[in-house]
Amino acid sequence: MGSESLQPPTSSGPFYRLTPEVGYMHPRLFQVIAVSQGFFHIREAGTGQVKGFRCTYSDACALAEHFEKALP
């Protein structure tokens, strides 16, 4: 199957691109990432840097919310 059989995406097809205006009103700045069983990183979404870690998901989410509230 070569690239000549592929068709460009269209808005009427099964896949389409979102316009920049569509999305979350307030995107999250920190993400909680499961690293292993019982270990979570809090990662800054823009840079990918790990800002902290916790052993439970709820503690990791609380720390991520704390980081977001601490920003100006």
ABEGO torsion letter per residue (X at the ends): XBAAABBBBBAABABBBBBAABEBABBBABBBBBABBGBBBBBBAAAGBBABBBABAAAAAAAAAAAAAABX
